[in-house]
Amino acid sequence: MSYVEPCCCERQLPHLLREQRSAFFQTSGDVTVKHLMKSVGCMVNNGCTMWLMIPSVDVGLMRMFRHWFDREWVQKLWLLTREDCSDVVRAEMAAVIEQHAGQDVLMLGSDEGMSGGLLAFSDGKKTVAIQGEMLLGVVPGMKMYSGCFGAVTAENVKGVMDAVVANMRARCKAVAPVAKQEEKKPKRTRKAKKEST
């Protein structure tokens, strides 16, 4: 079993998964979801689909998603949280949702019974997936993870992703743009009309 530190995550984790295809690793609770995204997101081509199961999200993570959409590194995001995070998601991703209106680029759901976590990227040919606790910040203590990488049809990948995709499809819905409300002009009264003439 490998031990991964934040300083080496971006170099060590892709190497480990490319070499072993399926691997287990541990951290000291200091490898966050952002570290994992940066380290394995590069293992598939741009314009990929991303799946994330995480207890909650914060503004910083949502801005990272927005940046990845702006760069066209990700074209679709499936996000399942334990807590209802729809307000922060809508606020921070409004520009992306508006820009891609009608394309269902952001699928969002919440499930209070969700346990564990998952981060996965797929470009239609290759998939990389990490299962384990998805951390927004440092949470001291040993954390165990499993990861897999390979062709979409590879058994190690298919076994993980078939269940994840079915779970996400059952719980997530497309986030639609917020309808813009037209500004209502104040009605002119007869008295106001007379004064203006």
Secondary structure, 3 states (H helix, E strand, C coil): CEECCCCCHHHHHHHHHHHHCEEEEEECCCCCHHHHHHHHHHHCCCCEEEEEEECCCCHHHHHHHHHHHHCCCEEEEEEEECCCCHHHHHHHHHHHHHHCCCCCCEEEEECCCCCCCEEEEECCCEEEEEEECCCCCCCCCCEEEEEEEEECCCHHHHHHHHHHHHHHHHHCEECCCCCCCCCCCCCCCHHHHHHHC
